[in-house]
Amino acid sequence: YRAAQANVAAAQEELALKKEGSRPEVIRAAEAQVMQAQAELDEINVLCQDSVIPSPVNGVVAQKLVSAGELVAAGQKLFTLVNTDDIWLNARIEETRIGQIRVGQDVAFTIDGYPGRTFSGRIYEINPAACSVFSLISTENVAGYFTKIMQRVPVKISLPRLDSPETDPGEPEVVFRIGMQGTIEIQL
């Protein structure tokens, strides 16, 4: 792109020099060079506009799978995006306690990366099935013996936006990152 811009500028300078005291055919040739350089620049502008990939969500790139200059195919995964407008905490609650919680219930939690800080959230969703239902490893005992294993139920906890009024501006900035570990406390 920059090279094409430089070509246009150089052709325009050459045209300006040739306009002073040159024959008409020399001027026309210089004008043609300017037009050709401008056409190349316009084509590159169109290609640049076609190469912009808009994101469907506000967020940040968590994983970059291609580098600048690489050829990509339609449908190829280029990035992993994290939607920063919709963050939540995944918890796995023991089946013996799942009957004591409800959607909308307040939750306090800590994140290992921010020791000494307590955050608040709210139960947003209680999964209708235990984690073992979706496990790749079967919990069924093929020998026929029964072993009771405590099941856990996935619960999604919504988090307040960190720029909300309930966030203390005197505290250092907090950035929740995918995969961070922590502990939740639900008042039963």
CORGI-V770572 format. One record per residue. RES is the residue in one letter. BURIAL is # if it has 24 or more other C-alpha atoms within 12 Angstrom, else .. Layout:
[[RES BURIAL] [RES BURIAL]]
//
This chain:
[[Y .] [R .] [A .] [A .] [Q .] [A .] [N .] [V #] [A .] [A .] [A #] [Q #] [E .] [E .] [L #] [A .] [L .] [K .] [K .] [E .] [G .] [S .] [R .] [P .] [E .] [V .] [I .] [R .] [A .] [A #] [E #] [A .] [Q .] [V #] [M .] [Q .] [A #] [Q #] [A .] [E .] [L .] [D .] [E .] [I .] [N .] [V .] [L .] [C .] [Q .] [D .] [S .] [V .] [I .] [P .] [S .] [P .] [V .] [N .] [G .] [V .] [V .] [A .] [Q .] [K .] [L .] [V .] [S .] [A .] [G .] [E .] [L .] [V .] [A .] [A .] [G .] [Q .] [K .] [L .] [F .] [T .] [L .] [V .] [N .] [T .] [D .] [D .] [I #] [W #] [L #] [N #] [A #] [R #] [I #] [E .] [E .] [T .] [R .] [I #] [G .] [Q .] [I #] [R .] [V .] [G .] [Q .] [D .] [V #] [A #] [F #] [T #] [I #] [D .] [G .] [Y .] [P .] [G .] [R .] [T .] [F #] [S #] [G #] [R #] [I #] [Y #] [E #] [I #] [N #] [P .] [A .] [A #] [C #] [S .] [V .] [F .] [S .] [L .] [I .] [S .] [T .] [E .] [N .] [V .] [A .] [G .] [Y .] [F .] [T .] [K .] [I .] [M .] [Q .] [R #] [V #] [P #] [V #] [K #] [I #] [S #] [L #] [P #] [R .] [L .] [D .] [S .] [P .] [E .] [T .] [D .] [P .] [G .] [E .] [P .] [E .] [V .] [V .] [F #] [R .] [I .] [G .] [M .] [Q .] [G #] [T #] [I #] [E .] [I #] [Q .] [L .]]
//
